[in-house]
Amino acid sequence: MQINMQKQQGFTLIELVVVIIILGILAVTAAPKFMNLQGDAYQSTLSGLKASLQGANTLVYSKAAIAGDEKDADTTVQISSDSSDTAKITYGYLQNDATSLGDMLQIDTASDWTIVAGADLTKATVLYQTSSPYAAVGTGTPVTPAVDCHLEYTPATSTTLPIYTLKTDGC
């Protein structure tokens, strides 16, 4: 009786190199799609903040219209039954000051968010997460190259509605 024993061999060096090259190619093409999850999170958070600001402005405008203040350039409107809950408004919508925006959006401006108010009632206010790439600028002023990961809110004027602009190229 003859037993047919075959000699077992491992992988050759060429086969191992080919497998490593294929894995490297897959890593280079697939990894970037999964690496930018933090940027996607910043974008989603800013989109949520924009929606919250639009919703808050709808509420504020309704309150201003009921009070007859929707055509005033600079006034306050009572938000709730508590007389201390007021918001500064311009033509029925929230002004661009940090206090009104922070209070209405109920965001933590002490540690989580930064609000850089516009110079006057016609200039855009910048809102960004303190940990976002925009925060690396430190001052809230544009730099080169642009670090755009923020929301800009321009208040209403007598002829225009508020403008909400998402800048997410640098997230």
N, C-alpha and C positions, 0 to 999 in steps of 0.2 A: 504494500500500500504506500503510495507516494503522496505526501502532503505538499500541496502547492502553496508555498509561503511567498507572499509578495513583500518586497521591501517597502515600508512606508516612508514617504518623503514629506518634508515640510514645504513651505513656500520658497520659491527662489527669490533672490534679491531683486530681480527685475519685477516680479509680480508685486512684491511689497512696495517698491518705488512707484509703480503705476497706481496702486491703491492710495498711497499717500498723496500723490499728485491729484487724483480725482477728489479726495476729501478736501484738499486745499482749495481746489476750484469751487467746490460746493460751499465751503466756508466763506470765500471771498464774495460770492454772488448772493448767498442767502443771509448771511449775518447782518448786513446793513439794514435789512428789512425789519429785523427784530431789535436792533440796537437803539433806534430812535423812539422808544416808547416814552421816554421822559418828555421829548418835544411834543409828542402827540398829547400827553397829559396836560401840558401847559396850554396847548391850543384848545383842548376841550374845556378846560377851566375858564379860559377867556371867553369862549363861546357861551358858556353858562352864565358868566358875569354879564355879558352883553344882553342876554335874554332877561336876566333879573333886572337890569337897569331899564330895559324897555318896559317890562311889566310894572316896575315902580313908577315910571313916568306916566303910564296909563292911569294908575291909581291917583297920582298927584294931580294930573290934568282933570280927572273927574271931580276931585275935591275942590280944585280951583274953580271949575265951571259952576259947581253948586254954590260956592261962595261968591261968584261973580268976579273973580280975580284973574281970569284967564287972559286978559288983555293988558295986565299990568307988567311994566318992565322990570320991577324989582320989589317984591313983597314976600310975605310969608303966608303959608296956608296951614291950617290945623289938620293933622293927619288922622288922629284918633280922638276918642271922647276925652282923653286926658289932655288938658290944656297945654301941657308942657311938650307934647309931641307935635312939633311944627317943622316945616321944611321951607327953606328959601327957594323961591321960584322966580323964573323969568318967562313971561308970556305963557304961563300955565304949566311949564315944565321945570324940572329941577335945575337949579343953578349949577355952576361948575365948581363950587367950593368943596373942599375936602370934607368938611363937617357934614354938610347936607348929603353928599353922596355916601359917605361912610355910614351915617345913621340910617339912611333909607335902605341901603343894601345889606346892612348888618354884617359888615366885614370888619375884621380885626386889623386896624391900621397901625397897631402898636408893633405887631410882629409878622403878620402874614402878608399884608398888602401895603403898597405905597401909592399915595395919590399926590400927584404934582399938579396943583390947581393952575388953571389958565390965568394969564395976567389980568384979564378983565372979563366981563360977562359975554364977550364974543369969542374968546380964545379957547382952544381945545384943552381939556384936562386929560392927563395921562394916568391910567390905572394899570399897575403891574404887580405881579407877585414878587415879594421880596427875594425869593430864591431863584427867580427866573433869570435868563440871560440878560434881560434889560437892566436888572438890578446891578449887574457888574459895572455898568456905566457909572453908577453912584449918584449922579446929579439929575438924571431924568432928561438931560439934553442930548440931542442927536450927536452921534460920533461917526467917524468913517473907519472901517466899513459899518454900515447901519446894523444895529442890534435891535431888530424889531420883534418884540414879543410882548405886546401890550395892547390895551384898548384905549382909544381916544374918544372922548365925549365932548362934542361941541354943543353948547346949549342953544335953545331956540332963540330966534330973533323975531321981530315984528312981522317978518315976511317968510321965515323958514322954520321948519320943524327941527328938532334936535338931530344931530348927526352922530352915528355910532360907527367907528371905524376900527376894525380888527387889523392889527399888524402882527403877522405870525411868521414872517420869513425867517426870523432868527431863532425861533423856538427850538 
